[in-house]
Amino acid sequence: MPIRKCVVCSKKEEKKNLLRIIRKEDKLLIDYQQKENARGAYLHKECAEEMLKKCKIWLRALKLEGNCWIKELEKIREELLN
């Protein structure tokens, strides 16, 4: 099984144990099936609470520019926490 690194805690884990966040067109989405053809980054579900503390890393991992994406990250975080 492929190994991926959590953007938030930097721990390496099997891909199946992580959630994939993707950039598709002008939105950020959770790719639950991990099959979308889009730029993605991974995180543990438990790390969702801390994900906004690593905004710069998310922007780099998903090749995003500007602070307008932070609101999209906030939406993803809320979805994961609910």
N, CA, C and O atoms as a GROMACS GRO file, in nm:
protein
  328
    1MET      N    1   0.085  -0.118   0.000
    1MET     CA    2   0.000   0.000   0.000
    1MET      C    3   0.090   0.125   0.000
    1MET      O    4   0.190   0.128   0.071
    2PRO      N    5   0.054   0.225  -0.079
    2PRO     CA    6   0.134   0.348  -0.083
    2PRO      C    7   0.135   0.422   0.051
    2PRO      O    8   0.037   0.420   0.126
    3ILE      N    9   0.247   0.486   0.080
    3ILE     CA   10   0.264   0.564   0.202
    3ILE      C   11   0.254   0.712   0.167
    3ILE      O   12   0.311   0.757   0.067
    4ARG      N   13   0.182   0.787   0.248
    4ARG     CA   14   0.169   0.932   0.231
    4ARG      C   15   0.197   1.000   0.364
    4ARG      O   16   0.194   0.936   0.470
    5LYS      N   17   0.224   1.131   0.359
    5LYS     CA   18   0.254   1.207   0.479
    5LYS      C   19   0.141   1.304   0.509
    5LYS      O   20   0.093   1.374   0.420
    6CYS      N   21   0.100   1.308   0.634
    6CYS     CA   22  -0.002   1.403   0.680
    6CYS      C   23   0.057   1.544   0.675
    6CYS      O   24   0.165   1.570   0.730
    7VAL      N   25  -0.013   1.635   0.611
    7VAL     CA   26   0.033   1.773   0.599
    7VAL      C   27   0.042   1.841   0.735
    7VAL      O   28   0.126   1.928   0.756
    8VAL      N   29  -0.043   1.802   0.828
    8VAL     CA   30  -0.050   1.868   0.958
    8VAL      C   31   0.057   1.818   1.055
    8VAL      O   32   0.133   1.899   1.109
    9CYS      N   33   0.064   1.688   1.077
    9CYS     CA   34   0.157   1.634   1.178
    9CYS      C   35   0.286   1.577   1.119
    9CYS      O   36   0.380   1.546   1.193
   10SER      N   37   0.291   1.563   0.988
   10SER     CA   38   0.408   1.511   0.915
   10SER      C   39   0.437   1.363   0.938
   10SER      O   40   0.543   1.315   0.898
   11LYS      N   41   0.345   1.291   1.002
   11LYS     CA   42   0.366   1.148   1.020
   11LYS      C   43   0.329   1.074   0.892
   11LYS      O   44   0.231   1.107   0.826
   12LYS      N   45   0.409   0.974   0.860
   12LYS     CA   46   0.382   0.893   0.741
   12LYS      C   47   0.287   0.780   0.778
   12LYS      O   48   0.294   0.723   0.886
   13GLU      N   49   0.199   0.749   0.684
   13GLU     CA   50   0.092   0.653   0.710
   13GLU      C   51   0.050   0.591   0.578
   13GLU      O   52   0.073   0.648   0.471
   14GLU      N   53  -0.011   0.474   0.585
   14GLU     CA   54  -0.068   0.416   0.463
   14GLU      C   55  -0.177   0.508   0.411
   14GLU      O   56  -0.254   0.564   0.488
   15LYS      N   57  -0.181   0.521   0.281
   15LYS     CA   58  -0.276   0.611   0.215
   15LYS      C   59  -0.420   0.586   0.259
   15LYS      O   60  -0.498   0.681   0.273
   16LYS      N   61  -0.457   0.461   0.279
   16LYS     CA   62  -0.595   0.427   0.314
   16LYS      C   63  -0.636   0.480   0.451
   16LYS      O   64  -0.755   0.491   0.480
   17ASN      N   65  -0.539   0.515   0.537
   17ASN     CA   66  -0.567   0.565   0.671
   17ASN      C   67  -0.573   0.718   0.679
   17ASN      O   68  -0.591   0.774   0.786
   18LEU      N   69  -0.558   0.783   0.565
   18LEU     CA   70  -0.559   0.929   0.560
   18LEU      C   71  -0.674   0.979   0.475
   18LEU      O   72  -0.727   0.906   0.391
   19LEU      N   73  -0.713   1.103   0.497
   19LEU     CA   74  -0.812   1.169   0.412
   19LEU      C   75  -0.737   1.252   0.308
   19LEU      O   76  -0.630   1.306   0.336
   20ARG      N   77  -0.792   1.260   0.189
   20ARG     CA   78  -0.730   1.337   0.082
   20ARG      C   79  -0.811   1.463   0.055
   20ARG      O   80  -0.932   1.456   0.031
   21ILE      N   81  -0.744   1.576   0.061
   21ILE     CA   82  -0.805   1.705   0.027
   21ILE      C   83  -0.753   1.741  -0.112
   21ILE      O   84  -0.633   1.737  -0.137
   22ILE      N   85  -0.844   1.777  -0.202
   22ILE     CA   86  -0.803   1.808  -0.338
   22ILE      C   87  -0.842   1.949  -0.378
   22ILE      O   88  -0.936   2.008  -0.323
   23ARG      N   89  -0.769   2.000  -0.474
   23ARG     CA   90  -0.804   2.126  -0.538
   23ARG      C   91  -0.859   2.089  -0.675
   23ARG      O   92  -0.788   2.035  -0.760
   24LYS      N   93  -0.986   2.119  -0.696
   24LYS     CA   94  -1.049   2.090  -0.824
   24LYS      C   95  -1.113   2.217  -0.873
   24LYS      O   96  -1.207   2.269  -0.812
   25GLU      N   97  -1.062   2.267  -0.983
   25GLU     CA   98  -1.103   2.396  -1.038
   25GLU      C   99  -1.081   2.504  -0.934
   25GLU      O  100  -0.967   2.530  -0.896
   26ASP      N  101  -1.186   2.568  -0.886
   26ASP     CA  102  -1.168   2.677  -0.789
   26ASP      C  103  -1.222   2.641  -0.651
   26ASP      O  104  -1.263   2.729  -0.575
   27LYS      N  105  -1.222   2.511  -0.618
   27LYS     CA  106  -1.273   2.466  -0.488
   27LYS      C  107  -1.178   2.365  -0.425
   27LYS      O  108  -1.099   2.299  -0.494
   28LEU      N  109  -1.188   2.354  -0.293
   28LEU     CA  110  -1.121   2.247  -0.221
   28LEU      C  111  -1.227   2.148  -0.178
   28LEU      O  112  -1.333   2.188  -0.129
   29LEU      N  113  -1.200   2.020  -0.196
   29LEU     CA  114  -1.296   1.915  -0.166
   29LEU      C  115  -1.228   1.802  -0.092
   29LEU      O  116  -1.106   1.787  -0.097
   30ILE      N  117  -1.307   1.721  -0.023
   30ILE     CA  118  -1.256   1.599   0.038
   30ILE      C  119  -1.280   1.487  -0.062
   30ILE      O  120  -1.393   1.463  -0.104
   31ASP      N  121  -1.174   1.420  -0.100
   31ASP     CA  122  -1.182   1.308  -0.195
   31ASP      C  123  -1.186   1.178  -0.114
   31ASP      O  124  -1.084   1.115  -0.091
   32TYR      N  125  -1.306   1.140  -0.072
   32TYR     CA  126  -1.322   1.022   0.013
   32TYR      C  127  -1.277   0.894  -0.057
   32TYR      O  128  -1.225   0.803   0.008
   33GLN      N  129  -1.298   0.885  -0.187
   33GLN     CA  130  -1.260   0.765  -0.262
   33GLN      C  131  -1.112   0.766  -0.300
   33GLN      O  132  -1.057   0.662  -0.339
   34GLN      N  133  -1.047   0.881  -0.289
   34GLN     CA  134  -0.905   0.899  -0.325
   34GLN      C  135  -0.877   0.858  -0.469
   34GLN      O  136  -0.774   0.797  -0.498
   35LYS      N  137  -0.970   0.891  -0.558
   35LYS     CA  138  -0.954   0.853  -0.698
   35LYS      C  139  -0.966   0.971  -0.795
   35LYS      O  140  -0.944   0.955  -0.915
   36GLU      N  141  -1.000   1.089  -0.743
   36GLU     CA  142  -1.016   1.205  -0.831
   36GLU      C  143  -0.882   1.243  -0.893
   36GLU      O  144  -0.777   1.236  -0.829
   37ASN      N  145  -0.888   1.282  -1.018
   37ASN     CA  146  -0.770   1.328  -1.089
   37ASN      C  147  -0.752   1.477  -1.060
   37ASN      O  148  -0.798   1.562  -1.137
   38ALA      N  149  -0.687   1.507  -0.950
   38ALA     CA  150  -0.670   1.646  -0.907
   38ALA      C  151  -0.551   1.654  -0.812
   38ALA      O  152  -0.507   1.553  -0.758
   39ARG      N  153  -0.499   1.775  -0.794
   39ARG     CA  154  -0.390   1.798  -0.700
   39ARG      C  155  -0.440   1.772  -0.559
   39ARG      O  156  -0.544   1.826  -0.520
   40GLY      N  157  -0.369   1.691  -0.482
   40GLY     CA  158  -0.417   1.655  -0.349
   40GLY      C  159  -0.311   1.658  -0.241
   40GLY      O  160  -0.191   1.660  -0.269
   41ALA      N  161  -0.357   1.659  -0.117
   41ALA     CA  162  -0.271   1.651   0.001
   41ALA      C  163  -0.348   1.570   0.105
   41ALA      O  164  -0.470   1.564   0.102
   42TYR      N  165  -0.276   1.508   0.197
   42TYR     CA  166  -0.336   1.413   0.290
   42TYR      C  167  -0.328   1.461   0.435
   42TYR      O  168  -0.238   1.537   0.472
   43LEU      N  169  -0.425   1.414   0.516
   43LEU     CA  170  -0.420   1.440   0.659
   43LEU      C  171  -0.496   1.333   0.735
   43LEU      O  172  -0.584   1.267   0.680
   44HIS      N  173  -0.459   1.316   0.862
   44HIS     CA  174  -0.534   1.229   0.952
   44HIS      C  175  -0.662   1.302   0.990
   44HIS      O  176  -0.662   1.424   1.006
   45LYS      N  177  -0.770   1.229   1.006
   45LYS     CA  178  -0.895   1.292   1.049
   45LYS      C  179  -0.877   1.360   1.184
   45LYS      O  180  -0.935   1.466   1.210
   46GLU      N  181  -0.795   1.300   1.272
   46GLU     CA  182  -0.770   1.357   1.404
   46GLU      C  183  -0.695   1.491   1.396
   46GLU      O  184  -0.700   1.570   1.490
   47CYS      N  185  -0.628   1.516   1.286
   47CYS     CA  186  -0.550   1.639   1.270
   47CYS      C  187  -0.633   1.756   1.216
   47CYS      O  188  -0.581   1.866   1.200
   48ALA      N  189  -0.760   1.733   1.187
   48ALA     CA  190  -0.845   1.838   1.129
   48ALA      C  191  -0.852   1.961   1.219
   48ALA      O  192  -0.855   2.074   1.170
   49GLU      N  193  -0.856   1.939   1.349
   49GLU     CA  194  -0.865   2.051   1.445
   49GLU      C  195  -0.748   2.148   1.427
   49GLU      O  196  -0.765   2.269   1.441
   50GLU      N  197  -0.631   2.094   1.397
   50GLU     CA  198  -0.508   2.173   1.388
   50GLU      C  199  -0.476   2.220   1.246
   50GLU      O  200  -0.376   2.289   1.226
   51MET      N  201  -0.557   2.184   1.148
   51MET     CA  202  -0.518   2.206   1.009
   51MET      C  203  -0.499   2.352   0.971
   51MET      O  204  -0.418   2.382   0.883
   52LEU      N  205  -0.571   2.444   1.032
   52LEU     CA  206  -0.558   2.586   0.996
   52LEU      C  207  -0.429   2.649   1.048
   52LEU      O  208  -0.391   2.757   1.005
   53LYS      N  209  -0.363   2.581   1.142
   53LYS     CA  210  -0.235   2.631   1.191
   53LYS      C  211  -0.124   2.611   1.088
   53LYS      O  212  -0.015   2.667   1.102
   54LYS      N  213  -0.152   2.532   0.986
   54LYS     CA  214  -0.052   2.499   0.884
   54LYS      C  215  -0.094   2.553   0.746
   54LYS      O  216  -0.072   2.486   0.645
   55CYS      N  217  -0.154   2.670   0.742
   55CYS     CA  218  -0.206   2.725   0.617
   55CYS      C  219  -0.101   2.734   0.507
   55CYS      O  220  -0.128   2.699   0.392
   56LYS      N  221   0.019   2.780   0.541
   56LYS     CA  222   0.123   2.795   0.439
   56LYS      C  223   0.159   2.661   0.377
   56LYS      O  224   0.184   2.652   0.257
   57ILE      N  225   0.162   2.557   0.458
   57ILE     CA  226   0.195   2.424   0.407
   57ILE      C  227   0.085   2.375   0.314
   57ILE      O  228   0.114   2.317   0.209
   58TRP      N  229  -0.042   2.399   0.351
   58TRP     CA  230  -0.154   2.361   0.263
   58TRP      C  231  -0.145   2.434   0.130
   58TRP      O  232  -0.163   2.374   0.024
   59LEU      N  233  -0.117   2.564   0.136
   59LEU     CA  234  -0.108   2.642   0.013
   59LEU      C  235   0.001   2.587  -0.078
   59LEU      O  236  -0.018   2.578  -0.199
   60ARG      N  237   0.113   2.551  -0.020
   60ARG     CA  238   0.223   2.496  -0.099
   60ARG      C  239   0.189   2.357  -0.153
   60ARG      O  240   0.212   2.328  -0.270
   61ALA      N  241   0.133   2.271  -0.068
   61ALA     CA  242   0.102   2.133  -0.108
   61ALA      C  243  -0.001   2.127  -0.220
   61ALA      O  244   0.007   2.042  -0.309
   62LEU      N  245  -0.098   2.218  -0.216
   62LEU     CA  246  -0.204   2.218  -0.317
   62LEU      C  247  -0.178   2.319  -0.429
   62LEU      O  248  -0.263   2.342  -0.514
   63LYS      N  249  -0.059   2.379  -0.427
   63LYS     CA  250  -0.019   2.480  -0.526
   63LYS      C  251  -0.123   2.590  -0.539
   63LYS      O  252  -0.174   2.618  -0.648
   64LEU      N  253  -0.152   2.652  -0.426
   64LEU     CA  254  -0.250   2.761  -0.420
   64LEU      C  255  -0.177   2.892  -0.393
   64LEU      O  256  -0.069   2.894  -0.334
   65GLU      N  257  -0.237   3.002  -0.437
   65GLU     CA  258  -0.180   3.133  -0.410
   65GLU      C  259  -0.287   3.223  -0.351
   65GLU      O  260  -0.402   3.221  -0.394
   66GLY      N  261  -0.249   3.302  -0.253
   66GLY     CA  262  -0.340   3.401  -0.195
   66GLY      C  263  -0.416   3.350  -0.074
   66GLY      O  264  -0.431   3.230  -0.053
   67ASN      N  265  -0.462   3.445   0.004
   67ASN     CA  266  -0.534   3.413   0.127
   67ASN      C  267  -0.679   3.375   0.106
   67ASN      O  268  -0.745   3.331   0.200
   68CYS      N  269  -0.731   3.391  -0.015
   68CYS     CA  270  -0.871   3.357  -0.041
   68CYS      C  271  -0.897   3.208  -0.019
   68CYS      O  272  -1.012   3.168   0.004
   69TRP      N  273  -0.794   3.126  -0.025
   69TRP     CA  274  -0.810   2.981  -0.007
   69TRP      C  275  -0.829   2.943   0.139
   69TRP      O  276  -0.874   2.832   0.169
   70ILE      N  277  -0.795   3.031   0.230
   70ILE     CA  278  -0.807   3.000   0.372
   70ILE      C  279  -0.953   2.975   0.410
   70ILE      O  280  -0.981   2.888   0.493
   71LYS      N  281  -1.045   3.049   0.350
   71LYS     CA  282  -1.188   3.025   0.375
   71LYS      C  283  -1.229   2.886   0.327
   71LYS      O  284  -1.311   2.820   0.392
   72GLU      N  285  -1.173   2.841   0.216
   72GLU     CA  286  -1.201   2.706   0.167
   72GLU      C  287  -1.148   2.602   0.265
   72GLU      O  288  -1.214   2.502   0.291
   73LEU      N  289  -1.029   2.626   0.320
   73LEU     CA  290  -0.973   2.535   0.421
   73LEU      C  291  -1.061   2.532   0.545
   73LEU      O  292  -1.080   2.427   0.606
   74GLU      N  293  -1.114   2.647   0.584
   74GLU     CA  294  -1.204   2.653   0.699
   74GLU      C  295  -1.330   2.569   0.675
   74GLU      O  296  -1.377   2.501   0.766
   75LYS      N  297  -1.384   2.573   0.553
   75LYS     CA  298  -1.502   2.494   0.519
   75LYS      C  299  -1.472   2.344   0.530
   75LYS      O  300  -1.552   2.267   0.584
   76ILE      N  301  -1.356   2.304   0.479
   76ILE     CA  302  -1.315   2.163   0.485
   76ILE      C  303  -1.302   2.121   0.631
   76ILE      O  304  -1.349   2.014   0.670
   77ARG      N  305  -1.238   2.204   0.711
   77ARG     CA  306  -1.220   2.174   0.854
   77ARG      C  307  -1.354   2.155   0.923
   77ARG      O  308  -1.372   2.059   0.998
   78GLU      N  309  -1.448   2.244   0.898
   78GLU     CA  310  -1.581   2.233   0.960
   78GLU      C  311  -1.651   2.104   0.917
   78GLU      O  312  -1.714   2.038   0.999
   79GLU      N  313  -1.638   2.070   0.790
   79GLU     CA  314  -1.699   1.945   0.741
   79GLU      C  315  -1.639   1.823   0.811
   79GLU      O  316  -1.711   1.730   0.846
   80LEU      N  317  -1.509   1.825   0.832
   80LEU     CA  318  -1.443   1.712   0.898
   80LEU      C  319  -1.477   1.702   1.046
   80LEU      O  320  -1.483   1.593   1.102
   81LEU      N  321  -1.499   1.816   1.110
   81LEU     CA  322  -1.527   1.816   1.253
   81LEU      C  323  -1.673   1.785   1.285
   81LEU      O  324  -1.705   1.752   1.399
   82ASN      N  325  -1.761   1.797   1.188
   82ASN     CA  326  -1.904   1.769   1.211
   82ASN      C  327  -1.943   1.630   1.171
   82ASN      O  328  -2.059   1.592   1.185
   0.00000   0.00000   0.00000
